Amino acid sequence: MVLRSSAQEPVEARDPRPFLKWVGGKRQIIDALMAAVPRGLDKHTYHEPFVGGGALFFALQPKRARLSDNNLRLVRTYRGVRDRVDVLIELLRGYASKHSPEFFQKMREEDVDARRDDARVAAWMIYLNKTAYNGLYRVNSRNIFNVPFGRYAKPSILDEPNLRACSRALQNVEIEHRDFGTILEVASKGDFAYFDPPYVPLSATSYFTGYTADGFAPEDQVRLRDVALALKKKGVRVLLSNSGAGFVREIYANDFELEPIQASRQVNCKASGRGKITELIIR
Ligand SMILES: C[S@@+](CC[C@H](N)C(=O)[O-])C[C@H]1O[C@@H](n2cnc3c(N)ncnc32)[C@H](O)[C@@H]1O
């Protein structure tokens, strides 16, 4: 049972929400995704191989789950939240008290991969995510975090009740660092898999000539389609989301059902650039 928070309840009694803001976050279309989740998951495993901020995982709170991503720092952050939440909370409390442009700069330069404790990686990731411009995660060619200081008046660096709720939701969940394709080795008949890959850009001719900002190329999109099809044939229930780009419609047209949905997205950096765009739910 999920407890709702009220003044009398302990701090941890509340529904978990994603503890990171992640590019492609699904909060916008969560209702449409929830409606597309098949019934009867209790005896099966939920798989989310591009976990990012994990919006659908936290909304569903499945009993059995395997989450993965190919960003090792993100995977270590989830493990820190799952296994070391008390230490993580104390670290973030300390960072919140020291927050300043200078402290932010110091954190950006930290050699976080050398830290052996996942709580340290999680604290680093969450601190930068809450204080960097637009809550982006972006690194340079040497894997150094390079998003500028966010200038927020009061960034919420530590949200203790939510971290505790997320930690509880992650107990007994496997969190792995791997490529999405390895799901073929672990998913069984009756399981459910939700794929939220980096989206195909709506207007970028350079995409098809080898330029991809996030390293996810047209070949990877086709490989993902093939993985999803192989899973379907095995009796695994699949759900995918992607942009409404023609290329997406083309590669899924034959073997999948496509449902267009409206999402309100930031389409350029001005506030006026928020507009409704069509995205696709695929199954
Ligand atoms: C669009 S985001 C997922 C957003 C997430 N569903 C949410 O609600 O915040 C895509 C994720 O895929 C991961 N990724 C990119 N290429 C991958 C690959 N080949 N295998 C596994 N994960 C990958 C990225 O690190 C990123 O976290």
The ligand as a Tripos MOL2 file, in Angstrom:
@<TRIPOS>MOLECULE
LIG
   27    29     1     0     0
SMALL
NO_CHARGES

@<TRIPOS>ATOM
      1 C1         15.0130    9.8130  -23.2460 C.3       1 LIG1
      2 S1         16.0260    9.3030  -21.9100 S.3       1 LIG1
      3 C2         14.8760    8.4290  -20.9230 C.3       1 LIG1
      4 C3         13.9090    9.3670  -20.1980 C.3       1 LIG1
      5 C4         13.1370    8.6670  -19.0630 C.3       1 LIG1
      6 N1         12.1800    7.7070  -19.5460 N.3       1 LIG1
      7 C5         12.4360    9.6860  -18.1510 C.2       1 LIG1
      8 O1         11.2360    9.5970  -17.9250 O.co2     1 LIG1
      9 O2         13.1430   10.5720  -17.6560 O.co2     1 LIG1
     10 C6         17.0630    8.1500  -22.6940 C.3       1 LIG1
     11 C7         18.0910    7.4090  -21.8110 C.3       1 LIG1
     12 O3         18.7030    6.3920  -22.6130 O.3       1 LIG1
     13 C8         20.0520    6.2200  -22.2370 C.3       1 LIG1
     14 N2         20.7310    5.5520  -23.3710 N.ar      1 LIG1
     15 C9         21.1770    6.0750  -24.5370 C.ar      1 LIG1
     16 N3         21.6920    5.1190  -25.3440 N.ar      1 LIG1
     17 C10        21.5360    3.9370  -24.6790 C.ar      1 LIG1
     18 C11        21.8410    2.5700  -24.9900 C.ar      1 LIG1
     19 N4         22.4190    2.2290  -26.1530 N.pl3     1 LIG1
     20 N5         21.5220    1.6130  -24.0820 N.ar      1 LIG1
     21 C12        20.9470    1.9540  -22.8900 C.ar      1 LIG1
     22 N6         20.6420    3.2230  -22.5430 N.ar      1 LIG1
     23 C13        20.9320    4.2050  -23.4190 C.ar      1 LIG1
     24 C14        20.5180    7.6170  -21.8950 C.3       1 LIG1
     25 O4         21.6270    7.5630  -20.9950 O.3       1 LIG1
     26 C15        19.2450    8.2480  -21.2680 C.3       1 LIG1
     27 O5         19.2700    8.1290  -19.8720 O.3       1 LIG1
@<TRIPOS>BOND
     1     1     2 1
     2     2     3 1
     3     2    10 1
     4     3     4 1
     5     4     5 1
     6     5     6 1
     7     5     7 1
     8     7     8 2
     9     7     9 1
    10    10    11 1
    11    11    12 1
    12    11    26 1
    13    12    13 1
    14    13    14 1
    15    13    24 1
    16    14    15 ar
    17    14    23 ar
    18    15    16 ar
    19    16    17 ar
    20    17    18 ar
    21    17    23 ar
    22    18    19 1
    23    18    20 ar
    24    20    21 ar
    25    21    22 ar
    26    22    23 ar
    27    24    25 1
    28    24    26 1
    29    26    27 1
@<TRIPOS>SUBSTRUCTURE
     1 LIG1         1 GROUP 0 **** ****
